[in-house]
Structures are given as C-alpha cells and as structure tokens.
Amino acid sequence: MAESDATRRFSEQLCRVLKMDGISQCRLKTLRSCTYIMEAIHKNLHGQSILFSGSEFEGSQTAASDIDQMWIMPGITVVKGHKEIELHSGYVFLLETADVRPGYTKLVLMKNDSVNDVPEEMKEATRQAVEESLIKAENSESYFSSEKYKNFHVHIMKNTDKYSSLGTTKPSIYGHGPCTTTSYSDTTSLRIHAIESDIALGIQCVRWPLEAEEWFERKREKSWPSAQLIEAIRIMPCYILPVGDPNSKNEHLEWRFAFVPAERELVWSFNDCQIQCYIILKFLKRKYINAIASDELSSFCLKTIVFWISEERGLEMWTSSNLVECVHQCLIRLRESIESTFLPHYFLRKRNLLFAKLEDHHVKKNTVDKISEIIDRLIPCILECDTESKRSMEDYSRLWSLCHKDLLTLLDTNQKLVPYDPMYVAEIENVYILTMCTDAFLSVVHLPTSFHTLMDMVEAIDKLPKDIDRHLLDFAKSFLGVRVGMALLSEISLSTNESLKLEMMSSAIICFEDGVNMDGMCGCLYMSTFHFITGSRKNVEIILKEIFSKNMVLFYCGQCGKASHISSTTGNQAEFIGNYIKITKSTISFDMVFTSADVSCVPRGLQYECAMLGNNMNWNFCLIHPVVYAQYLHFEIAHTSNDHSEADEALRHLSIAVNNVEGYFEEHRALNLLGFCYSKSGRTRQAIKYFVRSLRKTPTVGNAACYHLCVSIYHFFEENRKI
C-alpha cells in the first residue's frame, strides 16, 4: 500500500487520538508497575503466587475484556531432565514430550516428599489436587491428568470464595479451556470486579522446554526485542496449564506450555505504534471477523503476528506516521496465515496456532475475503469500528461521519477543532495511575491479614525492581502504612500491657502521620479516625474544619460516586477553571477503606459495616466515599458535644453527600451511615426509611441494615408504646 501524505497524516492523528484514550507506551509502563506491586502484595501479604495477565494488564483491553489470573500451585515442580529431580522437594514431575504435538507435554510423577516453605493449608490443598488427579498407566507410570486437575479446581472454587475474584455476589463458575471462569451478573461494582474473570492454575517449570530454547539463540537481523530484554526473559519461568491437545486421544493427560511472564514483558516493551496497532487489530477482529469465525481466531493470534513482524522489521517500521501501514502489514500476514493454515507460536515456533482451525472451507474463504475487504478500505474500516470504551476514538469516528466520510476534510477539521495537548495526555496518565492505585489498595485488604504480615509487606515492597513507577510505589507504601496503623490500633484495644500500649500508640501515630499526605482528603480522615478512637476529639474538629473551610475541588478517583471533581464539603460535582485539575497528591481523593479487622478502631456507625464483613475470604473490606465519611465524623463530633445545630448541619451535608453516591458502588453503606445518624439523633422514622432503601439496594444478609432495622423498629414501637 503506497503511503500517501493523507495516509501519513491520518496515521499521526490516529496515534494522537489513541494516546488520548491512554493507548500508549506510558500506559504500558504504568501497568507493568502496578502488576508487579499487586503480585508482590499477594505473595508477601497473602501467601499467594499469582500472575496477572490478559488484556487488562497488557493495555489492550476493549469493552468486552475480562481479567485473567494465573494461580501458581505451591509444592509442585516440573523438571526437564532426570538430573534435576533430586534438586527439588514436594511433588516433582518430569516433562514427557515424545509423543505429543509441539506445545504440549505429559507429566510423569517422579518424586513426592515434604516441602517446607508452603503453608499447611496449601500443602493439604496441593496433596488433594495431585492425588485425585493421578492416573496409573499401563507402563506403571503415574501421569498427572490435566482434566482431573482442572475439574478438581472448579469443584474447589464452587465450594469456597477464597479463590474467586472480588465479589459480593456469588458468581457462576465453570471450566473454560485451561481456566476456571467466574462470571458475575453485577456490572455496577468495582472496575477490577470484571463481568468475567478467567483463573488458570499454573505449574512452574524449572526451565523452558528444549524446543523453546531456540528463541534465545534465534538469529535476528533487527533490534527487537533488545538484547537486554532477551536476557531479562531468559531467567523468567514458563508454566504448564491444564489443557490438552483437543485432537489427541490422550487430551486428558496433556498439558500446554504457557510463557506468560515473557509475553507480558514483550507487550510492556511495545512503543506507542506497536500497542496501538494491536488494539486496532482487535477492534477490526471484533467488528468484522468475529461474526464469521469467532471461535477460530483468537486475540493471541493477533498478538503473535505483532511479535513476529516486530522481530522481522525492527522498530524502524513502528512510528506514528506509519501506523496504518503497520496495521496493513499485520493484516496481510494474518491473511497469509489463514490461507496456509499456519501461524507459528512466537516462542515455540513448531507449534501451529491454526492447527485444526478454519477446517470449514466456506468459513475459511469468507474470513480471507473479509480480511481482503478490510485491507482494501482500511482507513474507513478503522473509523467504522465499535470503540465504545475509547471516548476520543469514538469522537474521531463521529467527526468522520460529520465530514461525510471524506478523509481530507476529517484531517483538516480535526486539526482545527481538536488540537493535540501533550499536557492533557500527561494528566490522563496521572489519572490512570490513580485508578491503578485502587487495584493495589484492594489487593492489600481483600483477604484478612495480620499485623506481622503487613510489616513484612512494608519491607518487601522496597525490594521491587528499581524501574517500578515511584508514584504508584509511594501510594502503595502510604496505604500500607495506614493499614499498619489500623492494625496497631486494633492491637492496642486488645492489650492490657500499658507500656506496650504506649509504644504501639507512638508507632501508630507515625504510621498515620506518614499517610496524611497520600491524597488531599483520605489521609487526613484516617488521622481523624485515630484521634476519634483515642479520644482526641478536638484534633478531629481541627482536621475537619480545615477540610470543610477550604471547600477544596478534588479529583475523585474512587469507586463510590459519579462526580470526577468533587467538593470536599458535599461531594457535589465541582466547577473549576481550565480544562482539567493539575494532578498532585493534594488535589486528589481516594475512597476510605476499612476491613473486618477494624471493628474495634472505627466509630460506632462503621463498626456494624466492618463486623458484617465477617472475614469473607474474597470481600474483606468496605469502601466509603470520603465526603460521606467526613460528614459522618462531623455528625459524631457535634452529637457528642451536644451541639444540636452543628449536628443538624452535618446531617444536611451528609444527606447531600449520600444522594451524590446514589446508584454507585457500596451505596448501601452510605445509606446505613445516614440512617445510623438519624437513629442516633432520635429521628427513628427517617432512620428506618434509609435502612429500607439500603436493603432494597443490597438485599443480602451481609448488609448491616438488617441489624439497624431490627433495632430501629424496636425503638419505634418502644416510643409509640410510651405515647
């Protein structure tokens, strides 16, 4: 395809539009940092070895994207040769690849002894999983059945919520390829709480299979991937997933190799043009190809093509002015691959990703014809894609229609109406970092923890790679410090040793003081909580007065409300001068996060919320909008001081704040706090009204409104009986 000036201009504009939607190398670096932080939290705080993967963590997510996790089963090791067997403890399996298709293997049990560095409960889970999945063959060898292992995992997940994704509602759980899929009908909850989440149980290989070692020594004429990246990948493990070759009679005994860490690093190394090309290919596939061959071509095939062309052409090709040509070249390769029914895996090139695919002649021909059609009218096809999750791209497509689908008119009009603003793009990335902070925060609290594991995590987070985003790391450390402070407060309430209590009090103060500057509001509110619980009510008044008197406009990056820019007094959508707020720690606010362990160190109204969490294995926390919590504290202080007019003022502002979170995540908790305040001020009828509203929003036994309502109805009848 000859590159005209118009096509190059379009490529550059398209690149800028996609950058405004966050599809950029900068976004990939943020995702890499957040992924490593979250994995470190899960490993060091919760004892879980998890790899986050899939489109959500590779920066290629679209509206229909799910979230993928690989759980690494402890106490199981896969080795390549007999000499390695004695070097490992636990269950040790040997690769057997002689009579299987490339990319697959059988696993033969070679050793079973005790392993010391695995928690007892995990040892038992591993033992059950392995023992119930072994099959004795005619040659007397014990083979590890992938089918039995996967079925065991599905059964375990159906009977416990420990291994499922975050969720307050019970998901439907079923096997899907090598994964166990949890599917939720609730789409109003957290961003990280996906509609579908695929969880695979991976087993680590000590070394890459022999067939894959070619990748390290492969002759490359260009500079992608870099020598430095190749060496970094060399020390990364590969994994085995419980899915066999569907065309094999021994499918139930076969496992598939997965190179998740290596694939992630390659995607995270993409420049703007590479990741944008991959996203556009996914858009085109969803719009034009899925209707013809939805089960025949995966996004993994598209990613593999980008890998191969990047290696063959080098980064010189991947520039903003060449974006359309890059998409064009990838589509040609896709068409050629389908015509030949051959697409080699990037790491295991003997594995054909299209083996036994597109066997129906008509489906194959229609797919090739459709790709040819896309190639012939590539720019219109790109602009006509469904991009509902990418606002700037959607606006660009709409402008194309308004310009009567004339390319030159589009280019000139867009240049005049939507000038590219690098500062705005930088702020979008800052906002995204804050969004990812929520994921990191919830990784800390979604399972019960102890004071000691929190302290271990504080030390471990400093050992993360040096190239991790420092902003994300600082936020994570601040939040961990606050959680340590809350744990200390809880310990203080249980201790009878006065000198120890004083020592813990001093440490808690330091933790909360360090957390004050984590944002413009929540850090101060955690400090207020400490003062409230320790009886320093005057300090609470001072902090709240400072928050309310400034009536700050804050960028809200939580999950509990609609407004992106909030008034620190009411939570209303706030007006501000300019196109956007300059993102700094003092101009943002997260949600307040509390756990079941905080029952003894939060104000009374919130104690009910924490107590009702009941140490749920996958939902051990509650979120409160910062303004809702601030006005609730305001009421508590005024009520305790018998300042009725101030208490009424707090109730008025709390009502406004609660109205502003209507329809959003954890709304029932805000309604409960408002009902609690009305109950405390003797207005039982109004209290009952809000508790009933809460139960209508979240009609579960875990809703504290059940308890509040019983108490309020009792008080209501007592009041009427006296009359």
Secondary structure, DSSP 8 states (H G I E B T S, - for coil): ----HHHHHHHHHHHHHHHHTT-SHHHHHHHHHHHHHHHHHHHHHH---EEEESHHHHT---TT--EEEEEE-TTEEEESSGGGGGG--SEEEEEE-TTS-TTEEEEEEEEE---SSS-HHHHHHHHHHHHTTEEE-TTS-EEE-HHHHHHHHHHHHHT-STTS-S-SS--EEEEETTEEEEE-S--SS-TTS-SEEEEEEEEEESS--GGGTHHHH---SS--S-HHHHHHHHTS-EEEES---TTSTTGGGEEEEE-HHHHHHHHHT--HHHHHHHHHHHHHIIIIIHHHHTTT--HHHHHHHHHHHHHHH-GGG--GGGHHHHHHHHHHHHHHHHHHT--B-SSSTTSBTTTT-S-SHHHHHHHHHHHHHHHHTHHHHHHTS--TT-HHHHHHHHHHHHTTT-HHHHHHHHHHHS---HHHHHHHHHHHHHHHHHHHHHHHHSS---HHHHHHHHHHHTTS-TTS-HHHHHHHHHHHHHHHHHHHHHHHHH---HHHHHHHHHHHHHHHHHHGGGSSSHHHHHHHHHHHHTT-HHHHHHHHHHHHHHT-EEEE-SSS-S-SEEETTT--B---SSSS----GGGEE--EEEEGGGGGGS-HHHHHHHHHHTT-SS--EEEE-HHHHHHHHHHHHHHHTT-HHHHHHHHHHHHHHHHTTTTSTTHHHHHHHHHHHHHHTT-HHHHHHHHHHHHHHS-STT-THHHHHHHHHHHHHHHHHH-
